[in-house]
Amino acid sequence: MPVAEQRGGSEVMLRQLVEHTPGGGAHWLVIFLRDGPMVSELRGLGAAVDVVEAGRLREPHRHVAALARIAGLAHRRRADIIVGWMVKSQLYAGPAAVLAGIPAVWYQLGVPSPCAWLDRAATALPAAGIIAVSESAARAQGRIAPHRPLRVVYPGIELDRFDPAQLPSPRETRAGLGLPLDGPLVGIVGRLQHWKGMHVLVAAMARIPGARCVIVGGAHDLEPDYPAQLERQILALGLTGRVTLAGLQSDVRLWMQAMDVVVHASDREPFGIVVLEAMALGKPLVAGSAGGPREILSDGVDAVLAPFGNADALARAIRRYLDDPDFARAAGAAARVRAADFGVERFAHNVATAVSELASVRR
């Protein structure tokens, strides 16, 4: 795993895997390529954890040294297989597995592109197979040579943590967070990056009079100017006071519980754990009409789907809920039922099964 601090869904999924693998975390030796708080966290779950400081990819001598250390750890711990958790990890997992004489598998947690050097390089390295986070990701991965055996494993969610019955009511939550108590509240949760579509939601809010919006998420290192861009857009559209940038929050459950409509507006979304979180909370959900969300949602039943980048279509989707409370309640209830198919125990079981099957094919 490249990083040992939570930055997004990839880190959440790794923790879930270690915690909920049948038989417990003792099945895993987790190797981080950088130190961080997840080291002690996963050790607390029973996993063996090591840190191999790999440096930057532009430092080939450190890369080679890291491969040797990973292979040595795998050999001493009598590992059966090395799993690269996300695409960058395969740059280490694949060669280290060859050195250790065992198979490698890696988890494609994005939607790869044949034009991206990292996706091409990872695919070219030895692997018994690839696990994809969605059918969309698998199809995109299949367009990159050489072709490897593929399995699709959807992420999961800790359903009990996102049980609305275990949280304060939306009105109580708003009061606790200092949000307005009256009027509809639309929200979005995610890192502040352009592909996440926060600017599209801001544009849509200009077409929804009387509603307020809260954007929950912190800045991303690769796009440090995006929050300021959003602030300028809010000011230019006259939405000051109606659209709030709440910043990074430690417990997104409360913020989502406060929302009347949850929006997921990402472009080329591989899956979207926030989608599952909103579904489990029984929230009326607007999600993208392409990528991972489209695979698990039914338009007009448990969500309303809208194309990425189209503020008019997004505004219409939101207003459909706000104008029809009965439909909003029915869609939220259906989403909660659908979320039950994505329990974290099933996710961990499916990953373990896919890893085992792919390793068996190699052998």
Rosetta blueprint (number, residue, H / E / L):
1 M L
2 P L
3 V L
4 A L
5 E L
6 Q L
7 R L
8 G L
9 G H
10 S H
11 E H
12 V H
13 M H
14 L H
15 R H
16 Q H
17 L H
18 V H
19 E H
20 H H
21 T L
22 P L
23 G L
24 G L
25 G H
26 A H
27 H H
28 W L
29 L E
30 V E
31 I E
32 F E
33 L L
34 R L
35 D L
36 G L
37 P L
38 M H
39 V H
40 S H
41 E H
42 L H
43 R H
44 G L
45 L L
46 G L
47 A L
48 A E
49 V E
50 D E
51 V E
52 V L
53 E L
54 A L
55 G L
56 R L
57 L L
58 R L
59 E L
60 P H
61 H H
62 R H
63 H H
64 V H
65 A H
66 A H
67 L H
68 A H
69 R H
70 I H
71 A H
72 G H
73 L H
74 A H
75 H H
76 R H
77 R L
78 R L
79 A L
80 D L
81 I L
82 I E
83 V E
84 G E
85 W E
86 M L
87 V H
88 K H
89 S H
90 Q H
91 L H
92 Y H
93 A H
94 G H
95 P H
96 A H
97 A H
98 V H
99 L H
100 A H
101 G L
102 I L
103 P L
104 A E
105 V E
106 W E
107 Y E
108 Q E
109 L L
110 G L
111 V L
112 P L
113 S L
114 P L
115 C L
116 A L
117 W H
118 L H
119 D H
120 R H
121 A H
122 A H
123 T H
124 A H
125 L L
126 P L
127 A L
128 A L
129 G E
130 I E
131 I E
132 A E
133 V L
134 S L
135 E H
136 S H
137 A H
138 A H
139 R H
140 A H
141 Q H
142 G L
143 R L
144 I L
145 A L
146 P L
147 H L
148 R L
149 P L
150 L E
151 R E
152 V E
153 V L
154 Y L
155 P L
156 G L
157 I E
158 E L
159 L L
160 D L
161 R L
162 F L
163 D L
164 P H
165 A H
166 Q H
167 L L
168 P L
169 S L
170 P H
171 R H
172 E H
173 T H
174 R H
175 A H
176 G H
177 L H
178 G L
179 L L
180 P L
181 L L
182 D L
183 G L
184 P L
185 L E
186 V E
187 G E
188 I E
189 V E
190 G L
191 R L
192 L E
193 Q L
194 H H
195 W H
196 K H
197 G L
198 M H
199 H H
200 V H
201 L H
202 V H
203 A H
204 A H
205 M H
206 A L
207 R L
208 I L
209 P L
210 G L
211 A L
212 R E
213 C E
214 V E
215 I E
216 V E
217 G L
218 G L
219 A E
220 H L
221 D L
222 L L
223 E L
224 P L
225 D L
226 Y H
227 P H
228 A H
229 Q H
230 L H
231 E H
232 R H
233 Q H
234 I H
235 L H
236 A H
237 L L
238 G L
239 L L
240 T E
241 G L
242 R L
243 V E
244 T E
245 L E
246 A E
247 G E
248 L L
249 Q L
250 S L
251 D L
252 V H
253 R H
254 L H
255 W H
256 M H
257 Q H
258 A H
259 M L
260 D L
261 V E
262 V E
263 V E
264 H L
265 A L
266 S L
267 D L
268 R L
269 E L
270 P L
271 F L
272 G L
273 I H
274 V H
275 V H
276 L H
277 E H
278 A H
279 M H
280 A H
281 L L
282 G L
283 K L
284 P L
285 L E
286 V E
287 A E
288 G E
289 S L
290 A L
291 G L
292 G H
293 P H
294 R H
295 E H
296 I H
297 L L
298 S L
299 D E
300 G L
301 V L
302 D L
303 A E
304 V E
305 L E
306 A E
307 P L
308 F L
309 G L
310 N L
311 A H
312 D H
313 A H
314 L H
315 A H
316 R H
317 A H
318 I H
319 R H
320 R H
321 Y H
322 L H
323 D H
324 D L
325 P H
326 D H
327 F H
328 A H
329 R H
330 A H
331 A H
332 G H
333 A H
334 A H
335 A H
336 R H
337 V H
338 R H
339 A H
340 A H
341 D H
342 F H
343 G E
344 V H
345 E H
346 R H
347 F H
348 A H
349 H H
350 N H
351 V H
352 A H
353 T H
354 A H
355 V H
356 S H
357 E H
358 L H
359 A H
360 S H
361 V H
362 R H
363 R L
